[in-house]
Amino acid sequence: MDESAWKKIQKLRQSYLNANGDLPDYWQDDELLKAYDETLAMRIRWKWRAVLDALPLPLTDLPNIIVDWGCGTGGATREVLSQASQPEHFKKVIFMDRSSRAVKFATRKTSEEFPFIKYGIKVDDEPFLLLISHVFSELPEAELKKLLPLLHKASALIWVESGRPLESRRLSALREGLRSTHSFLAPCPHQGLCGMLVPEQLENWCHFKAPVPKEVHHSAFWRECSKQLGFDLRSLPVAYLFAVHHPLKTDNDGDHVRVLAGSRKLKGYTRYHGCKTSGVFEAEFMKRYSKQIYESLAEPGLHSIYRAKDLSPKEPDDANSL
């Protein structure tokens, strides 16, 4: 990537970091779109890859029409198509973005990789899968309210955001508004009020750590990218929500715990944050109970769902152990 492209993407990244919920249309030319697609969008696709891998349903069980809202370069759609066991399951994509230049770029890139896909411009009454990615940093509350009818209409929704506190807590608040129309399949282990919304959790937030592809750590391009754009290739925090329209019955409203990012591995035990029906909590798990669970709790990924009884083993009874 040449010096001009690096400068453009540096300026764009800084605008994201400084955004207070409202940014103008910044897709001024295809050079910026291409640079973004090869750098920042790829990091977002790694998050999508981890989220899609952790979903409790196969992608082919979801509606075959994709609506990609705030599509940018179309990375979310392309990752869904790439990760689906049968990408031909998906018949049509509707890209939605305030930038017509971005929609054209996303359509062109998707057509190159998946030539069988057809495209639409209007959402009708057919069931659809709604994809939304990394928009909260530039989405004021007034615009979010305009989006709500589309959210409530979606047959299935996958929303992926930065793992920063602001974006994660906005996603938790949004979840509350969807409880009347949707069931939550991930990461939530229950259908009740999000535990992060109670006063005791104001300083906490629901997030996870997605893995960075191994080959990235041996890539000269990504080392340069990390240097130019100032991000850590070891860390990929993510917040997400996977919901489906009622009346799908779920089995995640029982005795399960979702372990969040932020665990601390200490001598002989791991201290972790968990989420269950009764709320968000902090607990400790002793190594002597199970070395495997102790190790997995220390570095929880997006598959970090446990049965509550496995995290609360009883101490051996001294009398019965003789």
ZAMARGU-4260 file (C-alpha; in steps of 0.2 Angstrom, whole numbers, plus 5000, padded with zeros to 4 digits):
<rodrens>
0) 5000/5000/5000 | 5007/5017/4995 | 5010/5032/5006 | 4994/5041/5001 | 4983/5026/5005
5) 4991/5024/5022 | 4988/5042/5026 | 4970/5041/5021 | 4967/5025/5032 | 4976/5033/5047
10) 4964/5048/5046 | 4949/5037/5045 | 4954/5026/5059 | 4957/5042/5070 | 4940/5048/5065
15) 4932/5032/5072 | 4942/5033/5088 | 4937/5051/5091 | 4919/5049/5085 | 4905/5054/5097
20) 4891/5045/5088 | 4890/5055/5072 | 4901/5055/5057 | 4898/5062/5040 | 4900/5051/5024
25) 4918/5048/5023 | 4919/5037/5007 | 4926/5050/4996 | 4935/5038/4983 | 4938/5020/4979
30) 4956/5021/4985 | 4950/5024/5003 | 4938/5010/5001 | 4951/4998/4995 | 4963/5002/5008
35) 4950/5000/5022 | 4945/4983/5014 | 4962/4977/5015 | 4966/4983/5033 | 4953/4988/5046
40) 4939/4979/5037 | 4949/4963/5038 | 4951/4965/5057 | 4932/4966/5058 | 4930/4951/5047
45) 4941/4941/5059 | 4929/4946/5073 | 4914/4940/5062 | 4923/4924/5059 | 4924/4920/5077
50) 4906/4925/5080 | 4900/4915/5066 | 4910/4900/5072 | 4902/4902/5089 | 4884/4903/5084
55) 4873/4889/5090 | 4864/4887/5073 | 4872/4883/5056 | 4871/4898/5044 | 4861/4887/5032
60) 4847/4887/5045 | 4845/4906/5043 | 4835/4915/5030 | 4842/4915/5013 | 4841/4934/5010
65) 4854/4945/5018 | 4852/4963/5022 | 4868/4971/5026 | 4864/4988/5034 | 4878/5001/5035
70) 4888/4989/5024 | 4904/4998/5020 | 4914/4987/5009 | 4903/4972/5012 | 4915/4963/5023
75) 4901/4955/5035 | 4892/4948/5020 | 4907/4941/5012 | 4912/4933/5029 | 4895/4925/5031
80) 4896/4918/5013 | 4914/4912/5016 | 4909/4903/5032 | 4893/4895/5027 | 4895/4876/5023
85) 4884/4879/5008 | 4886/4897/5002 | 4873/4894/4988 | 4860/4893/5002 | 4860/4912/5001
90) 4851/4919/4986 | 4850/4938/4987 | 4859/4952/4996 | 4853/4969/4999 | 4867/4981/5003
95) 4861/4997/5013 | 4873/5012/5016 | 4871/5031/5015 | 4886/5030/5003 | 4881/5024/4985
100) 4900/5022/4982 | 4901/5010/4996 | 4886/5000/4990 | 4894/4999/4973 | 4911/4993/4980
105) 4903/4980/4991 | 4892/4973/4977 | 4908/4972/4965 | 4918/4963/4978 | 4905/4951/4983
110) 4901/4947/4965 | 4919/4943/4962 | 4920/4931/4976 | 4902/4924/4974 | 4895/4926/4957
115) 4879/4917/4960 | 4872/4930/4972 | 4858/4941/4966 | 4856/4959/4973 | 4841/4969/4978
120) 4838/4987/4984 | 4822/4985/4994 | 4817/4975/5009 | 4800/4967/5007 | 4790/4955/5017
125) 4801/4939/5014 | 4811/4933/5029 | 4829/4940/5030 | 4845/4939/5040 | 4850/4957/5045
130) 4869/4960/5047 | 4875/4975/5056 | 4893/4979/5060 | 4903/4992/5069 | 4891/5007/5067
135) 4888/5013/5085 | 4903/5025/5084 | 4895/5034/5071 | 4876/5031/5075 | 4867/5044/5085
140) 4852/5040/5095 | 4840/5048/5082 | 4847/5037/5068 | 4846/5022/5079 | 4827/5025/5082
145) 4825/5026/5063 | 4833/5009/5062 | 4822/5000/5075 | 4807/4995/5063 | 4820/4986/5052
150) 4827/4977/5068 | 4810/4972/5074 | 4806/4965/5057 | 4822/4955/5055 | 4819/4936/5055
155) 4837/4934/5062 | 4850/4947/5067 | 4868/4946/5069 | 4876/4963/5076 | 4895/4964/5079
160) 4903/4978/5087 | 4919/4984/5095 | 4923/4977/5112 | 4924/4994/5119 | 4913/4998/5134
165) 4903/5012/5125 | 4898/5001/5110 | 4895/4985/5121 | 4884/4994/5133 | 4874/5002/5119
170) 4871/4984/5112 | 4865/4979/5129 | 4853/4993/5129 | 4847/4989/5112 | 4844/4970/5117
175) 4832/4976/5130 | 4821/4984/5116 | 4821/4968/5106 | 4815/4957/5120 | 4797/4959/5114
180) 4800/4952/5097 | 4816/4941/5097 | 4824/4927/5106 | 4843/4928/5110 | 4854/4913/5106
185) 4871/4921/5109 | 4880/4926/5118 | 4866/4927/5131 | 4862/4912/5141 | 4845/4918/5146
190) 4830/4929/5139 | 4829/4941/5154 | 4835/4958/5157 | 4854/4960/5152 | 4864/4959/5168
195) 4875/4973/5162 | 4860/4985/5164 | 4858/4985/5183 | 4866/4999/5193 | 4879/4988/5201
200) 4887/4984/5183 | 4889/5002/5177 | 4908/5000/5175 | 4907/4983/5167 | 4902/4977/5149
205) 4899/4962/5139 | 4914/4958/5128 | 4925/4943/5122 | 4942/4941/5114 | 4942/4934/5096
210) 4957/4925/5090 | 4968/4933/5077 | 4973/4921/5063 | 4990/4913/5066 | 4997/4918/5049
215) 4994/4936/5053 | 5008/4935/5066 | 5021/4930/5053 | 5015/4943/5040 | 5026/4958/5036
220) 5011/4967/5029 | 5001/4966/5046 | 5016/4971/5056 | 5017/4986/5045 | 4999/4989/5047
225) 5000/4988/5066 | 5014/5000/5065 | 5005/5013/5054 | 4988/5012/5062 | 4993/5009/5080
230) 4983/4993/5084 | 4988/4978/5094 | 4988/4962/5083 | 4987/4951/5099 | 4970/4958/5105
235) 4954/4958/5096 | 4940/4962/5108 | 4922/4960/5102 | 4904/4962/5107 | 4890/4954/5098
240) 4872/4949/5098 | 4863/4935/5089 | 4844/4935/5089 | 4830/4927/5080 | 4812/4932/5079
245) 4799/4924/5090 | 4792/4911/5092 | 4808/4900/5091 | 4810/4891/5107 | 4827/4891/5115
250) 4836/4880/5127 | 4847/4893/5134 | 4836/4899/5148 | 4841/4886/5160 | 4856/4881/5170
255) 4870/4889/5159 | 4884/4902/5162 | 4892/4913/5149 | 4910/4918/5154 | 4915/4935/5148
260) 4932/4942/5144 | 4943/4949/5159 | 4947/4933/5168 | 4963/4933/5179 | 4973/4917/5181
265) 4980/4917/5199 | 4990/4904/5209 | 4978/4889/5211 | 4963/4897/5205 | 4955/4908/5191
270) 4944/4923/5195 | 4931/4926/5181 | 4915/4936/5176 | 4900/4926/5172 | 4882/4929/5166
275) 4867/4919/5170 | 4849/4921/5172 | 4851/4929/5189 | 4863/4942/5183 | 4882/4945/5180
280) 4893/4940/5194 | 4912/4937/5199 | 4918/4921/5205 | 4933/4910/5208 | 4936/4892/5201
285) 4950/4882/5210 | 4962/4872/5199 | 4960/4857/5210 | 4942/4855/5204 | 4947/4853/5186
290) 4963/4858/5178 | 4954/4859/5161 | 4940/4871/5166 | 4953/4881/5176 | 4963/4883/5160
295) 4948/4887/5149 | 4941/4900/5161 | 4958/4909/5162 | 4957/4913/5143 | 4938/4912/5138
300) 4934/4913/5120 | 4917/4915/5111 | 4913/4897/5115 | 4914/4900/5134 | 4897/4893/5139
305) 4896/4881/5154 | 4884/4872/5164 | 4882/4881/5181 | 4885/4864/5191 | 4902/4862/5182
310) 4908/4879/5189 | 4901/4875/5206 | 4908/4858/5211 | 4906/4853/5229 | 4921/4851/5240
315) 4925/4832/5244 | 4916/4826/5260 | 4931/4822/5272 | 4921/4809/5281 | 4917/4800/5265
320) 4934/4801/5258 | 4942/4791/5271
</rodrens>
